[in-house]
Amino acid sequence: MGKLTVLKSKSGVTAIAVDAAWNNPKTIDLTAVLEPCSKAFADRSVAIWSVARSFVTKACASLSLIERSLGSPESEAKLGAMGLKNLKLAKSAFELFWGPLTVLSCAEVKERMGYLKAAFLDDFTVRLITPQPVGKTSKASVLVKHKASKPGADDYIHRIKFFELLVSSGRFDDSGINSMAGTLVHEMSHLVLATSDHAYGAKKASELSDAEKLTNADNYKYYCELFQYRDLKIGFEALNKSTPDLAHEPPEGT
């Protein structure tokens, strides 16, 4: 299990110095310009991170179940009524966010989701931006220069910004979709999978071409948020009630 280190700017250190250290991928020791944030903010940050990790882990488990069912249809006989219902809904979720379900397409999505899961299990440094910048609705962000060169490349920088809005506002809607953890999945997909923002919102994300779906951050966000529910039917109902989260900003440095 990785360690999440949550830091804020040291008093007396200029914003230019902080930005220079944070932006430089070669800067390993950030303690000269950053210091640990309050325990309350750190605890909330770790909690959100843990929930996001659980979303991704459950999504990976679902993909493994789908993969087994495609390779061995008889394996479905071992599932109970709830398991069979969720498997059917999981396949529908796959087709909604990733396109036609085949052995190859399932393997590709599973591989990419595995990279995301591994990142959430690794050590990361969070730069907490507090107070919230005036007029900004940012909740989390990553730098373009910190992004992986391609999915699976281990050349991304293990840093992400959390803004006060992320850790102080609670859920962003009552259904559990557009959650704090979902925001992290979106941003981490930018960092780890080099995704783009072709479209925002579950509906528009599901209408992209198959190639664009694989590279759109919100596809990972909404797909993973479904798996916070034991019964995926409830997840689909929440998803259908959701509105696009338009507070996102593109990765910094674009």
N, C-alpha and C positions, 0 to 999 in steps of 0.2 A: 504494500500500500504506500503510495507516494505521500510526500509531505507538502502541504500548502502553506507557504510563508506569506503573510499579509503585511504590507508595509505602507507607510505614508511618508510624505516629505518631511525631512528634518527642518525644524525652525532655524532660521538664519542661513539656510542654503538657498541660493538663487534658483528660480524656476528654470533658468537657462542651464544651470549645472545639473539639475535633476533630469531634465529632458535629454541632455547630452548623454548622461550615463545610461538612462533607460533605453534610449534609441540605439545605442551602440551594442551590437550583438556580442562584441568581444569583452564587454564589461561583465565580469563574473561576480565581483564583490560590490554590492550596491549599498553596503552599510554606511559608506561615507556620505551618501546623499539621502538615504532613506532610513527610517526607524520603524520599529513595530507599532502597529496601530493599537487602538484600545481593544481590550479583551472582548467587549461586546461586539464590535465590528468584526473582529477576527473570528469569533465563534459563529456569527451569522454567515460570514463568507464560507467557512468550512462546511456549515450545514447545507448551504445552497450547492456547493461543489459536490457534496456527497449525494444529494438528491439527483443532480444531473448525471453523476456516475451511475446511479441506480437505473435511471431511464435508459441510458445507453446499454448497460449490462442486460437489462430485460429485453431490449430490442435485439441484441445479439443472440440471446437465448431463443427468441421467437424465430429468428432467421435459421438457427440450427435446426429447430423443429420443422420448419418448412422444408429445409434441405433434406432432412431424413425422410419426410413424407414423399418428396419427389423421387428419391432414390429407392425407397422401399414403401410402396403404398400400403403394404400389409401392416406397417408400424402404426397406422392410424387405429387399428383394432385395439391397441393397448390403451388408448385414450378414453377417459370417461366422457360423459355428455358435455360437461363444461369445456373439457379439453378439445373435443371435436368442434364445438361451436367457436371457440377462440381460434382454432387453427383455420377455420373457414374465414373468419374475420381478419386474421393475420394475413392471409393470402390476398384478401380484398385490399387491405392497407398497403401491402406491397405493390399491387398493381396501380393503386391510386397515386402513390408517391414515386414509384420507380419504373412503371411501365409493365409490359407483358412478363409474366412469371415463367421463367425457364430455369433449368439447372444452371446454365451459364450466368444468367442475370442475377440469380439468387447468390451464386458464389461471389460475383463481383461486388454486390452490395454488402454481403457479409464481410468480405475482405476490408472494404473501406470502413465499415462500422467497427471492425476489429482494431484498426489504426486509432480510431477515435476513443475506443475503450481503453487502449493501452496508454493514451495520453492522459486520461483522467486518473490513471493509476500511477503516473510518474510524478516526480517532484516539480512544483511550479511556484513561481513568485508572482504575487498579485500586488499591483500598485493601486492603492485605494485613493480615489480622487474625492476629497471632502474639504469644504462643503461642495454641494452640487453647483457646477458652473451656471451662472445666471443665464436663463433662456435656453439651456440645453436639456434635452430629454434623453441623453445617452445613458445607457445602463451598464454597458461593458464594451470593450473594444480591443482590437489587436493592431499591430503595425504591419504594413505591407512587407517591410524588410525583414520581419520576424517570421513570415509565413513559410511553409514548406515549399520546395520547388515543384513538387508534385505529390499526389497521394502516395503514402508509403515511404517517402523520403524522410530520413531522420535528421533533417537539417533545419527544422523550425526551432525558434528560440522559445524557451519555456517561460514566457511572460504574458500576462494578460492584465488589462486595467479593469477594475471594478469602480463604478461611480456610486456615490452615496444613495442615489435613487434605487439601485439594485438591492442594497442590503438593508434599507430602512423602510421600504414601502409595503412589504408583504407581497402576496400574490397580486398579479396585475389584472386578473379577472376572477370571477367566482367559480368558473368551471374547471380551473386547473390548466386550461390551455393558455398560451402566452404567459407562462410562468417564469419565475426568476431562473429556475433551472433550465428551462427551455431556451432562455436568452443565452446561457452559457454554452449549450449545445450548438446554437447558431454560430457564436463567435469562435468556439473551438474548431468547428468545421472549417472556418476561414483559415485558421492557423495551421491545422494538422492536415487537412485535405485540400487546401488551396481553393476553396469554393468561392463562388461569386454571388452577387445579389441580382439574379435575373428577374426575380419576382418576389413580392412579399405577400403573405397570407396563404392559408391552406388551399383555397380554391384556385388561385392563380398558380401556385406551385404545382398543383396537380394537373394543370393544363399545359405545362411546358412540354417541349419535345423530350424524348427519352434521354438524349444526350445532355440536355440542359438540366434535367431532373437530378442527374448524378453530380452535377457541379453547382447546384443551388443550395445555399445555406439553409433556407427555410424548409426545404424538403427533409433535411436531417432533424431540424427542430421539431416540426409537427409530427413526423413519424415517431420519434422517440417519446414525445409527450403522450402519445396514445397508450404507452406501456406503463404509465403510472396507475392504470386501472386493472384490477384483477379480471374484470369482465370487459372485454374490448368493445362490447356494444355500448357501454356507458361512455367509453372513450370517443367513439364515433359520434354519439349524441352531443358530447361536449365540443367536439371539433366542429360539428355543423352549426353550433350556436356562436362560435368564436368569430371575432372580427380581426382583420389584419393588424398586426402590431407594426405600426408605421413609425415608431420612435427610433428604429435602427438607423445608424449611419454607416457608410462603407468603411472598411478598414482604413485606419489613418495612414496618410502618405500616398493615397491614390491621386 
